[in-house]
Amino acid sequence: MEPIRRALLSVSDKTGLVDLARTLAAAGVELVSTGGTAGALREAGLAVIDLSAYTGFPEMLDGRVKTLHPKVHGGLLYLRGNAAHEATAREHGIQPIDLVVVNLYPFEQTVARPGVSLHDAIENIDIGGPSMLRSAAKNHESVTVVVDPADYERVARQIAETGGTTLELRRGLAAKVFARTAAYDRAIAEHLGQAFGAPVCLPASLDVHAPLVQALRYGENPHQKAALYGSFQDYFRQLHGKELSYNNILDLTAAAALIAEFAGDPPTLAILKHTSPCGVGQGESLREAWDKAFATDRQAPFGGIIAVNRELDLACAEAIAEIFSEVIVAPGFTPEALELLQRKKNLRLLQALKPLSAARRWDLRSVGADSFLWQERDLKVTAAPDLRVVTRRQPSSSELQAMLFGWRVVKHLKSNAIVYVAAARTLGIGAGQMSRVDSSRIAVWKAGEAGLSLKGSVVCSDAFFPFPDGLDVAMAFTGVRHFRH
């Protein structure tokens, strides 16, 4: 195990950076750094060499060119112990760089922001970072490369104990680098393809890299093994409660996808069970939204999943606490709401860190026989101008509001889906039946059981209507099918 003598640090996410650098400095490692990273280390009292001083070449073009230099990539890539490589390195004054700590410009977080400009997206495409990571990972026999702050602690521990790192650790970190850069490039390709209006290209082969997040106690049923892979922790942070189950994860991601439809709306709350909405409401407050959603169905929400589109406050938390729920997903919780809900040990509380719209824009399903189905995600949004009224009577303003509200709910129900709605609330929901007639009967029954009148309501459906057998007062076509199998 060769000791680490020189480290290059250049990070956008500075979580854990100073602690790692202190360990390196204590082990006698020379620290080379760039821009804001160097500034953060100096503020912590650490001695740092600016990369421009190390290479003898200034940063230029607004920082677009700073690490693309032979003294950087030569120091990472030359083969230690190879006489020709070492002679070349000496001839050109290239010194070895033994450790690279780099994470990338936050491209995914940038494009997840509503209304992000193409200019901002492009300026957050990292060039030097992936280049350094790939150079270091390629030469992992000699170079340690760290792309994830979650790995700082074990790297620091090995260096503190031995002065270097094991080959086993370097190999694992190198593999992680290539998975990260592949995902990063894929996110860029998907965003730019959409921004440029390019047609979605079918991948010639499926190559899915997803690190293990956690082993789960079991799958859908206790006799099935299960695990969670990917970047789930980038989207959700668990604040309270027992470990998530396989079914919890399916439910909460369905809830997060539904509530994302109402991201810019007034306070909105959705209650789901087995990935299907059983009530959605909007109001002046989340408490009012809860009352409307819960009124749709007072039985199904027991053990359900609740999602809200803004910080959950105490008034709403008090109402929710009156029934048993499995999971609540929110962008945040007020301290008072969090304190109240944390008294329920079986309730899982999750903070939504960023919208699922920032995730990959495709879905993947196993169909057995070692085969998979691939498709674009259904991200289609329907607005008032998209509607084509096909009856003589035009919908009123409130009916139009209800249509657009209900259509967003229908999109997240299993077919055949029938949703009776008024403006800003569901009244009766039926879904997942073999015929739309059965779904209609269930929706009407649910509304009646809840004591809700359907007079003057709007019906939204993804179902096929071959006959005008009831919907002949005012009807609008969306021109879009949101079928969910």
C-alpha positions as CSV (number, residue, x, y, z in Angstrom):
1,M,0.0,0.0,0.0
2,E,1.6,3.2,-1.2
3,P,1.1,6.3,1.0
4,I,-0.9,9.2,-0.3
5,R,1.3,12.2,-0.6
6,R,-0.8,14.6,-2.8
7,A,-4.5,15.2,-3.1
8,L,-6.5,17.3,-5.5
9,L,-9.9,18.5,-4.1
10,S,-12.5,20.3,-6.2
11,V,-16.1,20.0,-5.1
12,S,-19.5,21.7,-5.6
13,D,-21.1,19.9,-2.6
14,K,-18.8,20.8,0.3
15,T,-20.5,18.5,2.8
16,G,-17.8,16.8,5.0
17,L,-15.0,18.5,3.0
18,V,-13.2,20.2,5.9
19,D,-13.2,17.1,8.1
20,L,-11.7,15.0,5.3
21,A,-9.1,17.6,4.5
22,R,-8.0,17.9,8.2
23,T,-7.4,14.1,8.2
24,L,-5.4,14.4,5.1
25,A,-3.3,17.3,6.4
26,A,-2.7,15.4,9.6
27,A,-1.4,12.5,7.5
28,G,1.1,14.8,5.8
29,V,-0.9,14.9,2.5
30,E,-0.3,18.0,0.3
31,L,-3.6,19.7,-0.6
32,V,-4.1,21.1,-4.1
33,S,-7.4,22.8,-4.8
34,T,-9.5,25.1,-6.9
35,G,-11.6,28.2,-6.5
36,G,-14.3,28.0,-3.8
37,T,-13.0,24.7,-2.5
38,A,-9.6,26.2,-1.8
39,G,-11.3,29.2,-0.1
40,A,-13.3,26.9,2.1
41,L,-10.2,25.0,3.2
42,R,-8.3,28.2,3.9
43,E,-11.1,29.5,6.0
44,A,-10.8,26.3,8.1
45,G,-7.1,27.1,8.6
46,L,-5.7,24.5,6.2
47,A,-2.7,25.1,4.0
48,V,-3.7,24.8,0.3
49,I,-1.9,25.1,-3.0
50,D,-4.0,26.8,-5.7
51,L,-4.2,24.6,-8.8
52,S,-3.1,27.4,-11.0
53,A,0.1,27.8,-9.0
54,Y,0.6,24.0,-9.2
55,T,0.2,23.8,-13.0
56,G,1.7,27.3,-13.7
57,F,-1.4,27.9,-15.8
58,P,-4.2,30.3,-14.8
59,E,-7.9,29.6,-14.7
60,M,-9.5,31.1,-17.8
61,L,-12.7,31.5,-19.7
62,D,-14.8,32.2,-16.6
63,G,-13.4,29.0,-15.0
64,R,-14.3,26.8,-18.0
65,V,-10.6,25.8,-18.2
66,K,-8.8,25.2,-15.0
67,T,-8.2,21.4,-14.5
68,L,-7.7,20.4,-18.1
69,H,-3.9,20.4,-18.0
70,P,-1.2,17.7,-18.5
71,K,0.2,18.2,-14.9
72,V,-3.3,17.2,-13.7
73,H,-4.1,14.3,-16.0
74,G,-0.5,13.2,-16.4
75,G,-0.2,13.1,-12.6
76,L,-3.4,11.0,-12.5
77,L,-2.8,8.7,-15.4
78,Y,0.9,7.8,-15.6
79,L,1.6,4.2,-14.6
80,R,3.6,4.0,-11.4
81,G,6.5,1.6,-11.8
82,N,6.5,1.9,-15.6
83,A,10.0,3.2,-16.4
84,A,8.9,4.9,-19.6
85,H,6.0,6.7,-18.0
86,E,8.0,7.8,-15.0
87,A,10.8,9.1,-17.2
88,T,8.2,11.1,-19.2
89,A,6.7,12.5,-16.0
90,R,10.1,13.6,-14.8
91,E,11.0,15.2,-18.1
92,H,7.8,17.3,-18.1
93,G,7.8,18.1,-14.3
94,I,4.6,16.0,-13.7
95,Q,4.2,14.9,-10.1
96,P,1.9,12.1,-9.0
97,I,-1.6,12.9,-7.7
98,D,-2.6,10.1,-5.4
99,L,-6.1,11.1,-4.3
100,V,-8.8,13.0,-6.2
101,V,-11.9,14.3,-4.4
102,V,-14.4,15.7,-6.9
103,N,-18.1,16.0,-7.1
104,L,-19.8,17.6,-10.1
105,Y,-21.6,20.8,-10.9
106,P,-25.2,20.3,-9.8
107,F,-26.7,19.8,-13.3
108,E,-29.6,17.6,-12.1
109,Q,-30.6,20.0,-9.3
110,T,-30.3,23.0,-11.7
111,V,-32.6,21.6,-14.4
112,A,-35.1,20.4,-11.7
113,R,-35.8,24.1,-10.9
114,P,-39.1,25.3,-12.5
115,G,-38.4,27.6,-15.5
116,V,-34.6,27.0,-15.6
117,S,-33.1,28.6,-18.7
118,L,-31.1,26.7,-21.3
119,H,-28.1,29.0,-20.5
120,D,-28.1,28.0,-16.8
121,A,-28.5,24.4,-17.7
122,I,-25.5,24.5,-20.1
123,E,-23.3,26.4,-17.6
124,N,-23.9,23.7,-15.1
125,I,-22.5,21.0,-17.4
126,D,-19.2,20.0,-15.7
127,I,-16.3,19.2,-18.1
128,G,-13.2,19.2,-15.9
129,G,-14.8,17.2,-13.1
130,P,-15.8,14.2,-15.1
131,S,-12.5,14.3,-16.9
132,M,-10.5,14.1,-13.6
133,L,-12.8,11.5,-12.2
134,R,-12.4,9.2,-15.2
135,S,-8.6,9.7,-15.3
136,A,-8.3,8.8,-11.7
137,A,-10.7,5.9,-11.9
138,K,-8.9,4.4,-14.9
139,N,-5.7,4.4,-12.9
140,H,-7.3,3.1,-9.7
141,E,-4.4,0.7,-9.2
142,S,-2.5,3.7,-7.9
143,V,-5.0,6.5,-7.5
144,T,-7.9,6.8,-5.0
145,V,-10.9,8.7,-6.4
146,V,-13.9,9.9,-4.4
147,V,-17.1,11.2,-6.0
148,D,-19.5,10.8,-3.1
149,P,-19.2,12.6,0.3
150,A,-20.7,9.4,1.8
151,D,-17.4,7.7,1.2
152,Y,-15.2,10.4,3.0
153,E,-15.3,8.7,6.3
154,R,-14.0,5.3,5.3
155,V,-11.3,6.9,3.0
156,A,-10.2,9.1,5.9
157,R,-10.1,6.2,8.3
158,Q,-7.8,4.1,6.1
159,I,-5.5,7.1,5.4
160,A,-5.4,8.0,9.1
161,E,-4.5,4.3,10.1
162,T,-2.2,3.4,7.3
163,G,-1.3,6.4,5.2
164,G,-3.0,4.9,2.1
165,T,-6.0,3.0,0.9
166,T,-6.5,-0.7,0.0
167,L,-6.9,-1.9,-3.6
168,E,-10.3,-3.3,-2.7
169,L,-11.5,0.2,-1.7
170,R,-10.0,1.9,-4.7
171,R,-11.7,-0.6,-7.0
172,G,-15.1,0.0,-5.4
173,L,-14.7,3.8,-5.6
174,A,-13.6,3.6,-9.2
175,A,-16.6,1.6,-10.2
176,K,-18.8,4.1,-8.4
177,V,-17.2,7.0,-10.4
178,F,-18.1,5.4,-13.8
179,A,-21.7,4.8,-12.6
180,R,-21.9,8.5,-11.6
181,T,-20.5,10.0,-14.7
182,A,-22.7,7.7,-16.8
183,A,-25.8,8.9,-15.0
184,Y,-24.6,12.5,-15.2
185,D,-24.1,12.3,-19.0
186,R,-27.5,10.6,-19.3
187,A,-29.2,13.4,-17.4
188,I,-27.6,16.0,-19.7
189,A,-28.6,14.1,-22.8
190,E,-32.2,13.7,-21.7
191,H,-32.5,17.4,-20.7
192,L,-30.9,18.8,-23.8
193,G,-32.8,16.4,-26.0
194,Q,-36.1,17.7,-24.5
195,A,-34.9,21.3,-24.6
196,F,-34.0,21.0,-28.3
197,G,-37.1,19.2,-29.2
198,A,-35.2,16.1,-30.3
199,P,-37.1,12.9,-30.6
200,V,-36.5,10.4,-27.8
201,C,-34.0,7.8,-29.0
202,L,-34.6,4.2,-28.0
203,P,-31.5,2.9,-26.3
204,A,-29.8,0.2,-28.4
205,S,-29.2,-1.7,-25.1
206,L,-30.3,-1.2,-21.5
207,D,-27.4,-0.4,-19.2
208,V,-28.7,0.4,-15.7
209,H,-26.3,1.2,-12.9
210,A,-27.8,1.8,-9.5
211,P,-25.9,1.4,-6.3
212,L,-27.5,-0.5,-3.4
213,V,-29.2,1.9,-1.0
214,Q,-30.5,-0.6,1.5
215,A,-31.6,-4.1,1.9
216,L,-35.3,-4.3,2.8
217,R,-36.9,-6.6,5.3
218,Y,-38.9,-8.3,2.5
219,G,-40.7,-7.5,-0.7
220,E,-44.4,-7.2,-1.4
221,N,-44.8,-10.3,0.8
222,P,-42.7,-11.7,3.7
223,H,-41.4,-14.7,1.6
224,Q,-39.9,-12.4,-1.0
225,K,-36.4,-10.9,-0.7
226,A,-36.1,-7.2,-1.7
227,A,-33.7,-4.3,-1.8
228,L,-33.7,-0.6,-2.9
229,Y,-31.2,0.6,-5.5
230,G,-30.5,4.0,-7.0
231,S,-30.5,7.6,-5.8
232,F,-33.6,7.5,-3.6
233,Q,-31.8,9.4,-0.9
234,D,-31.4,12.3,-3.3
235,Y,-35.1,12.7,-3.5
236,F,-36.3,11.8,-0.1
237,R,-35.0,12.1,3.5
238,Q,-36.7,10.1,6.2
239,L,-37.2,12.2,9.3
240,H,-39.0,9.8,11.6
241,G,-40.4,6.3,11.9
242,K,-39.5,2.7,11.1
243,E,-37.5,1.5,8.2
244,L,-39.4,1.8,4.9
245,S,-40.8,-1.3,3.4
246,Y,-41.0,-2.3,-0.3
247,N,-44.7,-1.4,-0.3
248,N,-44.1,1.9,1.5
249,I,-41.6,2.9,-1.2
250,L,-44.0,2.1,-4.0
251,D,-46.8,4.1,-2.3
252,L,-44.8,7.1,-1.3
253,T,-43.2,7.5,-4.8
254,A,-46.7,7.3,-6.3
255,A,-47.9,9.9,-3.8
256,A,-44.9,12.2,-4.6
257,A,-45.6,11.8,-8.4
258,L,-49.3,12.8,-7.9
259,I,-48.6,15.8,-5.7
260,A,-46.0,17.0,-8.2
261,E,-48.9,17.7,-10.6
262,F,-50.0,20.4,-8.2
263,A,-46.6,21.9,-7.4
264,G,-47.6,25.5,-8.2
265,D,-51.1,25.3,-7.0
266,P,-52.8,26.5,-3.7
267,P,-52.4,24.2,-0.7
268,T,-53.1,20.7,-2.0
269,L,-53.3,17.3,-0.2
270,A,-53.6,13.8,-1.6
271,I,-54.4,10.6,0.2
272,L,-53.3,7.3,-1.5
273,K,-53.7,3.7,-0.8
274,H,-51.9,0.9,-2.7
275,T,-50.5,3.6,-5.1
276,S,-54.0,4.9,-6.0
277,P,-55.5,8.2,-4.9
278,C,-58.6,7.9,-2.6
279,G,-59.0,11.6,-2.1
280,V,-57.4,14.9,-3.3
281,G,-58.3,18.4,-2.1
282,Q,-57.3,22.0,-2.4
283,G,-58.0,24.9,-0.1
284,E,-56.8,28.1,1.5
285,S,-54.9,26.0,3.9
286,L,-53.6,22.4,4.1
287,R,-56.2,21.8,6.8
288,E,-59.0,22.7,4.4
289,A,-57.4,20.6,1.7
290,W,-57.3,17.7,4.2
291,D,-61.0,18.1,5.0
292,K,-61.9,17.9,1.3
293,A,-59.6,14.9,0.5
294,F,-60.6,12.9,3.6
295,A,-64.3,13.6,2.9
296,T,-64.1,11.7,-0.4
297,D,-63.4,8.4,1.4
298,R,-63.3,8.0,5.2
299,Q,-62.4,4.3,5.2
300,A,-59.6,3.7,2.6
301,P,-57.2,6.3,4.2
302,F,-56.6,4.1,7.2
303,G,-53.0,3.0,6.8
304,G,-52.7,5.2,3.8
305,I,-50.1,7.6,2.4
306,I,-50.5,11.4,2.6
307,A,-48.7,13.9,0.3
308,V,-48.8,17.7,0.5
309,N,-47.4,20.3,-1.9
310,R,-46.0,22.7,0.8
311,E,-44.7,22.7,4.4
312,L,-47.0,20.7,6.7
313,D,-48.3,22.9,9.5
314,L,-49.6,22.1,13.0
315,A,-53.3,22.5,12.1
316,C,-53.2,20.0,9.3
317,A,-50.9,17.6,11.4
318,E,-53.5,17.6,14.2
319,A,-56.2,16.5,11.7
320,I,-54.0,13.8,10.2
321,A,-53.0,12.5,13.6
322,E,-56.6,11.5,14.3
323,I,-56.3,8.5,12.0
324,F,-53.5,5.9,11.4
325,S,-51.3,6.7,8.4
326,E,-48.3,4.8,7.2
327,V,-46.3,7.6,5.5
328,I,-46.5,11.4,5.2
329,V,-44.5,13.1,2.4
330,A,-44.0,16.8,2.4
331,P,-41.5,19.4,1.3
332,G,-41.0,20.2,4.9
333,F,-42.6,20.2,8.4
334,T,-43.0,23.0,10.8
335,P,-41.3,22.3,14.2
336,E,-44.7,22.1,15.9
337,A,-46.1,19.6,13.3
338,L,-42.9,17.5,13.4
339,E,-43.0,17.3,17.2
340,L,-46.6,16.2,17.2
341,L,-46.3,13.6,14.5
342,Q,-43.1,12.2,15.9
343,R,-45.1,11.0,18.9
344,K,-46.5,8.3,16.6
345,K,-43.8,5.7,16.4
346,N,-45.3,3.7,13.5
347,L,-45.7,6.8,11.3
348,R,-43.0,7.4,8.8
349,L,-42.2,11.1,7.9
350,L,-40.4,11.9,4.7
351,Q,-39.1,15.2,3.4
352,A,-39.3,15.5,-0.4
353,L,-35.9,17.1,-1.3
354,K,-36.6,17.6,-5.0
355,P,-39.4,16.8,-7.4
356,L,-39.5,13.4,-9.2
357,S,-39.7,15.4,-12.4
358,A,-35.9,15.8,-12.0
359,A,-35.5,12.0,-12.3
360,R,-34.9,10.1,-15.5
361,R,-37.6,10.6,-18.0
362,W,-38.3,6.9,-18.6
363,D,-39.9,4.0,-16.9
364,L,-38.6,0.4,-16.8
365,R,-40.6,-2.7,-16.1
366,S,-39.6,-6.3,-15.8
367,V,-41.9,-8.7,-17.7
368,G,-40.2,-11.9,-16.8
369,A,-38.2,-14.1,-19.2
370,D,-35.2,-11.8,-18.6
371,S,-37.0,-9.1,-20.5
372,F,-38.0,-5.5,-19.9
373,L,-40.4,-2.9,-21.1
374,W,-39.0,0.6,-21.6
375,Q,-41.1,3.7,-22.1
376,E,-41.0,7.5,-21.7
377,R,-42.6,8.7,-18.5
378,D,-46.1,10.2,-18.8
379,L,-45.3,13.8,-18.1
380,K,-47.9,15.3,-20.4
381,V,-49.7,18.3,-18.9
382,T,-53.2,19.3,-20.2
383,A,-54.2,23.0,-20.0
384,A,-57.5,24.7,-20.9
385,P,-56.5,25.5,-24.5
386,D,-55.9,21.8,-25.1
387,L,-59.5,20.9,-24.4
388,R,-61.9,20.4,-27.4
389,V,-65.5,20.8,-26.4
390,V,-67.6,18.3,-28.4
391,T,-71.1,19.3,-27.0
392,R,-73.3,22.2,-27.8
393,R,-73.1,23.5,-24.2
394,Q,-69.8,24.9,-23.2
395,P,-68.5,24.1,-19.7
396,S,-68.8,26.9,-17.1
397,S,-65.7,28.4,-15.5
398,S,-66.0,26.3,-12.4
399,E,-66.7,23.2,-14.5
400,L,-63.6,23.9,-16.5
401,Q,-61.6,24.3,-13.3
402,A,-62.9,21.0,-12.1
403,M,-62.1,19.2,-15.4
404,L,-58.5,20.3,-15.3
405,F,-58.3,19.3,-11.6
406,G,-59.8,15.9,-12.1
407,W,-57.8,15.1,-15.2
408,R,-54.6,15.4,-13.1
409,V,-56.0,12.9,-10.7
410,V,-57.2,10.5,-13.4
411,K,-53.6,10.4,-14.7
412,H,-52.5,8.6,-11.5
413,L,-55.3,6.0,-11.3
414,K,-55.4,2.5,-12.7
415,S,-57.6,2.1,-15.7
416,N,-60.6,2.1,-16.0
417,A,-60.6,5.3,-14.0
418,I,-63.7,7.4,-13.1
419,V,-63.3,10.5,-11.0
420,Y,-66.2,12.7,-9.9
421,V,-64.9,16.2,-9.0
422,A,-66.0,19.7,-8.1
423,A,-63.6,22.6,-8.3
424,A,-60.6,21.8,-6.1
425,R,-61.8,18.5,-4.7
426,T,-62.6,14.9,-5.5
427,L,-66.1,13.6,-4.7
428,G,-66.0,9.9,-5.8
429,I,-63.3,7.7,-7.2
430,G,-63.5,4.3,-9.0
431,A,-60.5,2.7,-10.7
432,G,-58.8,-0.5,-11.7
433,Q,-62.0,-2.3,-12.8
434,M,-62.5,-4.4,-15.9
435,S,-65.2,-2.0,-17.2
436,R,-65.8,1.7,-16.8
437,V,-69.3,0.9,-15.7
438,D,-68.0,-0.9,-12.7
439,S,-65.6,2.0,-11.9
440,S,-68.5,4.4,-12.2
441,R,-70.7,2.4,-9.8
442,I,-67.8,2.3,-7.3
443,A,-67.3,6.1,-7.6
444,V,-71.0,6.8,-7.1
445,W,-71.2,4.4,-4.2
446,K,-68.2,6.0,-2.5
447,A,-69.6,9.5,-2.9
448,G,-72.9,8.4,-1.5
449,E,-71.3,6.6,1.4
450,A,-69.4,9.8,2.2
451,G,-72.6,11.8,2.0
452,L,-71.4,13.9,-1.0
453,S,-73.8,15.1,-3.6
454,L,-72.7,14.5,-7.2
455,K,-75.2,17.1,-8.5
456,G,-73.4,19.6,-10.8
457,S,-70.2,17.6,-10.6
458,V,-67.7,16.9,-13.4
459,V,-66.7,13.3,-14.4
460,C,-63.2,12.7,-15.6
461,S,-62.2,9.4,-17.2
462,D,-59.5,7.7,-19.2
463,A,-61.9,5.1,-20.3
464,F,-63.3,4.3,-23.8
465,F,-66.8,5.6,-24.3
466,P,-68.3,3.9,-27.4
467,F,-71.9,5.2,-26.7
468,P,-73.2,8.5,-25.4
469,D,-74.8,6.7,-22.4
470,G,-74.9,9.5,-19.8
471,L,-72.2,12.1,-20.6
472,D,-74.2,14.2,-23.0
473,V,-74.6,17.6,-21.2
474,A,-71.1,19.1,-21.7
475,M,-68.1,17.2,-22.7
476,A,-64.5,18.0,-23.6
477,F,-61.8,15.8,-25.2
478,T,-58.2,16.3,-24.1
479,G,-56.7,14.5,-27.0
480,V,-54.5,12.6,-24.6
481,R,-54.8,9.2,-23.1
482,H,-53.5,8.6,-19.6
483,F,-54.0,4.8,-19.5
484,R,-52.3,3.1,-16.6
485,H,-52.0,-0.7,-16.7
